[in-house]
Amino acid sequence: MSGFKIYGHCPGALRPMGSGDGLVVRIRPPLGRLTPAQARGLAEAAAQFGTGNLELTSRANLQIRGIPEAAHPALIGALSALGLVDPDPAAERARNLIVTPFHRAGDGTMELAGALTETLLTAPPLPAKFGLALDCGRAPVLRDTAADIRIERDAGGRLLIRPDGLSEGQLTTASEAPGAVLSLLRWFADHGVGADGRGRMRDAAARLTSFRAQAIPAPAATTPPAGPAEGGLLVAAPFGLLPAKALAALAEHASELCLTPWRALFLPGATALPDVPGLITDPGDPLLRVSACTGAPGCPQALAATRPLARSLAAHLPPGQRLHVSGCAKGCAHPDPAEITLTATPEGFSLAHHARAADPPERRGLSPQTLLASPSLLTRTDDAPSL
Ligand code: SF4
């Protein structure tokens, strides 16, 4: 039996999650950044202890999977030497902060991120998914990323605190923001957590009578999925799968690697990269519009392999449409509806349009061979141009 508890949800580095191919370890780089030395070390650790790939998650974290249980202590030792492990599981769990990748040197973002991290570590216990978004670049870019308290800027560049669920925020300053956030965290711990220990701010914000909303945040910017952006380069990994060799190669061409929730890394100051296999820098690459979960054999719940099929079908995807290939009805890779959704079932793949993985299908029992031989099956005739 395991010598330590293996968690089923929200894994960390110190709290690995069991999966079909070994342990999954999730790494939350401090302030959402990696130095080149950390990136090289992570690449080595993933090659030595895991499958040789890392995963970029939608929470701007990294995962190494396929770790034999006996190798977990050695992996933690390697990650600790890189400064990528918290002192204890409680700190790891509390440090739930996503930082805009598009900060500029000297704009105070890193200092504020550090202060908010300290705030989270001193806050009362909160639900596992409760987190902050520090979205104070020139324009907010994390609106589509789940967070419970957001720090943004108004149209004049002033800092705002905005509880998720409210359309207006409260003006603050960099020095006042940590205290104001702590007050909100305490209020939520007292009023927002349900009997099951869960809860999100958006469901509780209407009861926040002490909060004085003052200003409307600036409109969201459109974030490119890959390629040049905000004085750097966004480098995407198909399905979030980042080969260790690719990460090591990126470390040679970057002064810093910023995690994003878009399954991409942002390299500030970079303008071009040599061709690194396994990465996407072309914003028109159709693979950017394909989501596929781990699938079989990595996930024990999976009813079929997902990514090989998804990769093969990408070239046949109608412009502007998203394909979601899910290993089961849970739909981990894309919780929202997608234009085309294929869900593995015991009888083959089911097909639905503008649907989530668990929604009723329009067709059932499709094999990968059938889909690959007739990709036009994916397209609803009234929905898109012909393939
Ligand atoms: S959607 Fe199902 S098969 Fe895919 S990763 Fe989630 S639980 Fe596993």
Boltz pocket constraint, residues with backbone or C-beta under 6 A from the ligand:
constraints:
  - pocket:
      binder: B
      contacts: [[A, 293], [A, 294], [A, 295], [A, 296], [A, 299], [A, 300], [A, 301], [A, 302], [A, 303], [A, 326], [A, 327], [A, 328], [A, 329], [A, 330], [A, 331], [A, 332], [A, 333]]
      max_distance: 6.0
